[in-house]
Amino acid sequence: MIEDYSEGSDAVKQHVAMLVWNSFLNDARVLKEAETLVNAGYALTVHALQEPGVTLSREILGNGVKVRRFGRRGSKPPTKKGSSASNKRSLFSSLVAISSRLTTHMVILAYFLRCRPDVIHAHDVNVLPTAWLAAALARVPLVYDAHEISTDREGYAAFKGLVAWFEGRIMPRAAGTITTTDARAKFFARAYGVERPVVLQNRPRLTDVARNSRIREELGLTQPWPIVLYQGGLQQGRGLPRLVEAAAHVPDAYFVFIGGGRQERELHELREKLGLEERVHFIPTVALSELPHYTASADIGVQPIENTCLNHFTTDSNKLFEYVIAGLPVVASDMPEIRKVVRQHALGLLIEPGDTAALAEAIQTLVDDPAKRAAFADNAREAARTLNWEDQEHLLVALYRKVFDLQGK
């Protein structure tokens, strides 16, 4: 029994150990899954990474989800390329980072073996080997939640062979598998010969947040122009430089980015190069509890993701559903899973991925036509009644009942 669960009524519950490779501060998907299982009567701890000075090593959230963090998570020190000394420092930093990562995995493995949960739930491939080994040695079921197709994903090209090797051997042995879209479920079933994973889309919980002026007031926006919003990671392949470029061709609108990531500096520099400081703005990552208020203060939501890899091609993403819940009309890339949602519910305009002119034209169309924006917004509010987490969470509960039923046989 996991020692974190040994207090009070948790001692008689079945214990779920979730494992993520982040600090579990802004992981909306993992939080919703954890809450659903706690509400279904399971004791649950999310095992995550420690950020000294930022996170607690142990905490119990208000919803009853327990959190235990391991190791140390920090950014690599910046180094300038060129000199032999800087190259040596970079190599040393990389070796230290690898060593730290391996040590953390070993500590987590030892902890699971000592405490023996009733099921181990691995969130994404970077924790899959450790979770599988712990589950095998402890003789408990493994649930694998593949958030991405990591064999064809931005930034994973160097590891795709290793990822395929691990997933191909471990997924067929998992007691349950989960992914985020129908297209990805089909991929995993065909690639590894497994039963089609349960699909849990990255939908938010249904929240009723009134229209407000949060962004406008925080940024001091003075013109009555519509606010065009992108929220999420500022990463390569998401069409974000194109969005800044499109802003130059849509004069009577503000463009706001909420989030952080590796492309942040590039986007700031592009804004300055194009002289768009008055109309293109950036807000750092905000708490999950606050994000709906920001979203509801915008007028148009954009998702200009590019078809750079299979992972992007098969996505629908958090932000699309977050825009729906907030009642925003959308401009989004015309790819299968996104198209299915946007067309079925008439949520907005679809554009060819990677086409800056088409992106600017679609945004301009909505900026110029308040009536069209209002019609799409009404459709979004209607769609929100079904495109929410509550409408699908029963699938997760059913999967866990199946896992424990099989364990009991």
C-alpha positions in Angstrom: 0.0 0.0 0.0 1.3 3.5 -0.9 2.3 5.2 2.3 0.7 8.5 1.1 -2.7 6.7 1.0 -2.5 5.1 4.4 -4.4 7.9 6.2 -8.1 7.7 7.1 -10.6 6.1 4.7 -8.0 5.9 1.9 -6.6 2.8 3.5 -9.5 0.7 2.2 -9.6 2.1 -1.3 -7.9 0.9 -4.4 -4.8 3.0 -5.0 -3.9 4.6 -8.3 -0.4 5.9 -8.8 -0.2 8.4 -11.8 3.3 9.3 -13.1 4.0 12.5 -15.1 7.3 14.0 -16.2 6.5 17.6 -15.3 5.9 19.6 -12.1 2.1 19.1 -12.3 1.3 22.8 -12.0 -0.5 23.3 -15.3 -1.3 19.9 -16.6 -5.0 20.1 -17.2 -5.5 16.7 -18.7 -3.8 14.8 -15.8 -5.6 16.9 -13.2 -9.0 16.1 -14.8 -8.3 12.4 -15.0 -7.1 12.4 -11.4 -10.2 14.2 -10.2 -12.5 11.8 -12.1 -10.9 8.8 -10.5 -11.0 10.3 -7.0 -14.7 11.1 -7.5 -15.2 7.5 -8.6 -13.9 6.3 -5.3 -10.2 5.6 -5.9 -7.4 6.9 -3.8 -4.9 8.6 -6.1 -1.5 10.2 -6.0 0.1 12.1 -8.9 3.8 11.5 -8.9 5.6 14.5 -10.5 8.8 16.5 -10.6 10.0 18.9 -7.9 10.8 22.5 -8.8 12.8 23.9 -5.8 11.3 27.1 -4.5 8.2 26.6 -6.7 6.5 23.4 -5.8 5.8 21.4 -2.6 7.3 17.9 -2.3 3.9 16.7 -1.0 0.5 18.2 -1.0 -3.2 17.4 -1.1 -5.3 19.4 -3.5 -8.7 20.6 -2.5 -10.3 18.0 -4.8 -8.7 15.2 -2.8 -5.9 14.5 -5.4 -2.6 13.8 -3.6 0.7 14.9 -5.1 4.2 13.7 -4.4 7.2 15.2 -6.2 10.6 13.8 -6.8 14.0 15.0 -8.0 14.9 18.5 -9.2 13.5 20.1 -12.3 15.3 23.2 -13.6 16.3 24.7 -16.9 19.7 24.1 -18.4 22.1 27.1 -18.0 22.5 29.0 -21.2 25.8 28.6 -23.1 27.2 30.4 -26.1 28.3 28.2 -28.9 31.7 28.5 -30.6 34.5 28.2 -28.1 36.0 24.9 -26.9 35.4 25.9 -23.3 31.7 26.6 -23.9 31.3 23.3 -25.8 32.8 21.5 -22.8 30.4 23.3 -20.4 27.5 22.3 -22.7 28.6 18.7 -22.7 29.1 18.7 -19.0 25.6 20.3 -18.4 24.1 17.6 -20.7 25.8 14.8 -18.8 24.6 16.3 -15.5 21.0 16.6 -16.8 21.0 13.0 -18.1 22.4 11.7 -14.8 19.8 13.7 -12.8 17.0 12.3 -15.0 18.2 8.7 -14.6 18.5 9.1 -10.8 15.0 10.5 -10.6 13.6 7.5 -12.6 15.5 5.1 -10.3 14.1 6.9 -7.2 10.6 6.7 -8.5 11.0 3.0 -9.4 12.3 2.2 -5.9 9.4 4.1 -4.4 6.8 2.2 -6.4 8.3 -1.1 -5.5 8.4 -0.3 -1.8 4.8 1.1 -1.7 3.1 -1.1 -4.3 0.0 0.8 -5.6 -2.9 -1.2 -7.1 -2.3 0.2 -10.6 0.3 2.5 -12.2 -0.9 5.0 -14.7 1.8 6.3 -17.1 1.2 9.7 -18.7 3.1 9.7 -22.0 6.1 7.9 -23.3 8.8 9.6 -21.3 7.7 7.8 -18.1 6.5 4.6 -19.8 9.6 2.4 -19.3 9.8 3.3 -15.6 6.1 2.8 -15.1 6.1 -0.5 -16.9 9.1 -1.9 -15.0 7.6 -0.9 -11.7 4.3 -2.5 -12.7 5.9 -5.7 -13.8 8.1 -6.0 -10.7 5.3 -5.1 -8.4 2.9 -7.3 -10.3 0.2 -4.7 -10.7 -1.6 -3.5 -13.9 -0.3 -0.7 -16.1 -2.4 1.9 -17.8 -0.7 3.9 -20.5 -2.1 7.3 -21.5 -0.4 8.3 -24.8 -1.0 12.1 -25.0 1.0 12.3 -28.3 2.3 10.3 -31.2 5.9 10.5 -30.1 7.3 8.5 -33.0 6.5 11.4 -35.3 6.5 14.6 -33.2 8.2 17.9 -33.1 11.5 17.6 -31.3 11.5 13.8 -31.1 13.1 12.9 -34.4 16.3 11.7 -32.7 14.3 9.4 -30.4 11.6 8.0 -32.6 13.2 4.6 -33.1 13.7 4.2 -29.4 10.1 5.4 -28.7 8.7 2.9 -31.2 10.7 0.1 -29.7 9.4 0.8 -26.2 5.8 1.4 -27.2 5.8 -1.6 -29.4 6.8 -3.9 -26.6 4.9 -2.3 -23.7 1.6 -1.2 -25.1 0.4 -4.8 -25.9 1.2 -5.6 -22.2 -0.7 -2.7 -20.7 -4.0 -3.5 -19.0 -5.5 -0.4 -20.5 -4.5 2.3 -23.0 -5.8 5.8 -23.6 -5.2 8.5 -26.1 -6.6 11.9 -27.2 -8.2 11.6 -30.7 -9.8 9.0 -32.9 -7.0 9.3 -35.4 -4.4 8.6 -32.8 -6.4 5.6 -31.5 -6.4 4.2 -35.0 -2.7 4.8 -35.3 -1.7 3.0 -32.1 -4.0 0.1 -32.9 -2.5 -0.4 -36.3 1.1 0.3 -35.3 1.3 -2.0 -32.4 -1.5 -4.5 -32.9 -3.3 -3.5 -29.8 -7.0 -3.0 -29.0 -8.0 0.5 -29.9 -7.2 2.8 -27.0 -10.0 4.6 -25.2 -10.3 8.2 -26.5 -10.4 11.0 -24.0 -10.3 14.3 -25.9 -8.5 17.2 -24.2 -11.8 18.9 -23.3 -12.1 21.3 -20.3 -14.6 20.9 -17.6 -17.9 22.8 -18.4 -17.5 26.2 -16.7 -19.8 29.1 -17.0 -17.5 32.2 -17.2 -19.2 35.4 -18.2 -17.8 37.6 -20.9 -15.4 40.1 -19.3 -12.6 42.6 -20.0 -9.7 40.7 -18.2 -7.2 40.9 -21.1 -8.2 44.4 -22.2 -7.7 45.8 -18.7 -4.5 43.9 -17.9 -2.8 45.0 -21.1 -4.3 48.5 -21.1 -5.9 48.1 -24.5 -7.6 51.4 -25.5 -9.1 50.7 -28.9 -12.5 48.9 -29.2 -10.9 46.4 -31.6 -11.6 42.7 -31.4 -9.0 40.6 -29.5 -7.6 37.7 -31.4 -6.3 35.1 -28.9 -3.8 32.2 -29.1 -3.3 30.3 -25.8 -1.0 27.4 -25.2 2.7 26.6 -25.6 4.8 28.9 -27.8 6.5 26.0 -29.7 7.7 25.3 -33.2 5.3 23.9 -35.7 2.3 25.7 -34.2 2.1 28.5 -36.8 2.9 31.2 -34.4 5.4 33.3 -36.5 2.7 33.2 -39.2 0.2 34.5 -36.7 2.4 37.5 -35.9 3.0 38.1 -39.6 -0.8 37.9 -40.2 -1.3 40.5 -37.6 0.5 43.0 -39.9 -2.3 42.5 -42.4 -5.2 42.8 -40.0 -4.9 46.4 -38.8 -8.0 46.8 -36.6 -7.4 44.0 -34.1 -5.3 43.1 -31.1 -3.4 39.8 -31.1 -2.7 38.3 -27.7 -0.5 35.2 -26.9 -1.0 33.5 -23.6 1.7 31.0 -22.6 5.4 30.4 -22.8 7.9 28.2 -24.5 11.0 27.9 -26.7 9.7 30.2 -29.4 8.9 33.1 -27.1 12.0 35.1 -27.9 11.6 34.6 -31.6 8.1 35.9 -31.5 9.0 38.9 -29.5 11.8 39.8 -32.0 9.4 39.3 -35.0 6.9 41.6 -33.4 9.5 44.3 -33.0 10.8 43.8 -36.5 7.3 44.3 -37.9 6.6 47.3 -35.7 3.6 45.6 -34.0 4.3 46.4 -30.4 1.0 48.3 -30.0 -1.2 45.5 -31.4 0.6 42.2 -30.6 0.9 41.3 -26.9 2.2 38.5 -24.7 0.9 37.2 -21.4 3.0 34.6 -19.5 1.4 31.2 -18.6 -1.5 31.7 -16.2 -2.9 29.3 -13.6 -5.4 26.8 -14.9 -8.1 28.2 -12.6 -7.6 31.7 -14.1 -7.3 30.7 -17.8 -11.1 30.5 -18.5 -11.5 34.2 -17.4 -8.8 35.2 -19.9 -10.2 33.1 -22.7 -13.7 34.6 -22.1 -12.3 38.1 -22.5 -11.2 37.6 -26.1 -13.3 37.8 -29.3 -11.7 35.2 -31.7 -9.7 32.1 -30.8 -7.0 30.9 -33.3 -5.3 27.5 -33.7 -2.9 27.9 -36.7 -1.0 24.6 -36.1 1.0 23.3 -39.1 1.2 19.9 -40.6 4.8 19.3 -39.8 4.4 15.8 -38.3 1.8 13.0 -37.8 1.3 14.2 -34.2 0.1 17.6 -35.4 -1.9 16.1 -38.2 -3.9 13.9 -35.7 -4.4 16.6 -33.0 -7.4 18.6 -31.9 -5.7 20.1 -28.8 -6.8 21.7 -25.6 -7.1 25.2 -26.9 -9.8 24.3 -29.5 -12.1 23.0 -26.8 -11.2 25.9 -24.4 -12.3 28.3 -27.1 -15.6 26.4 -27.4 -16.3 26.4 -23.6 -15.6 30.2 -23.6 -18.0 30.8 -26.5 -15.4 32.0 -29.0 -15.6 31.8 -32.8 -12.4 30.1 -34.1 -10.0 30.3 -37.0 -8.2 26.9 -37.2 -6.1 24.8 -39.4 -7.9 22.4 -41.7 -6.7 19.0 -40.5 -8.9 15.9 -39.9 -9.6 16.0 -36.1 -9.9 19.8 -36.0 -12.0 19.9 -39.1 -14.4 17.3 -37.6 -15.1 19.4 -34.5 -15.3 22.8 -36.3 -17.5 21.6 -39.2 -19.8 19.5 -37.1 -20.7 22.4 -34.8 -20.1 25.3 -37.2 -17.6 27.0 -34.9 -15.7 29.2 -37.3 -13.4 29.2 -40.3 -10.9 26.6 -41.5 -7.7 27.5 -43.3 -5.0 25.7 -45.1 -2.1 24.9 -42.6 1.0 27.0 -43.3 -0.8 29.6 -45.4 -0.1 33.1 -43.9 -2.3 34.9 -46.4 -5.3 32.6 -45.7 -4.8 32.9 -42.0 -4.8 36.7 -42.2 -7.9 36.7 -44.6 -9.9 34.4 -42.3 -9.1 36.6 -39.2 -10.0 39.7 -41.2 -13.3 38.2 -42.2 -14.3 37.7 -38.6 -12.9 41.1 -37.5 -15.0 42.8 -40.1 -18.2 40.9 -39.5 -19.5 41.1 -35.9 -22.7 39.3 -36.9 -20.7 36.3 -38.2 -18.7 36.3 -35.0 -21.8 36.3 -32.9 -23.4 33.4 -34.9 -20.3 31.3 -34.5 -20.1 32.2 -30.8 -23.7 31.1 -30.3 -22.8 27.8 -31.9 -19.8 27.4 -29.6 -21.9 27.9 -26.5 -24.3 25.3 -27.8 -21.5 22.9 -28.6 -20.0 23.4 -25.1 -23.0 21.4 -23.7 -21.4 18.2 -25.2 -17.8 19.1 -25.9 -16.8 19.1 -22.2 -14.9 16.7 -19.9 -18.0 15.7 -17.9 -19.6 14.2 -21.1 -16.7 11.7 -21.6 -15.2 11.0 -18.2 -17.4 7.9 -17.8 -15.1 6.3 -20.3 -12.2 6.5 -17.9 -14.2 5.1 -15.0 -15.3 2.2 -17.2 -11.8 1.5 -18.2 -10.6 1.3 -14.6 -13.5 -1.0 -13.7 -12.4 -3.3 -16.5 -8.7 -3.1 -15.3 -9.6 -4.1 -11.8 -12.1 -6.7 -12.9 -9.4 -8.4 -14.9 -7.0 -8.1 -12.0 -9.5 -9.9 -9.7 -9.9 -12.9 -12.0 
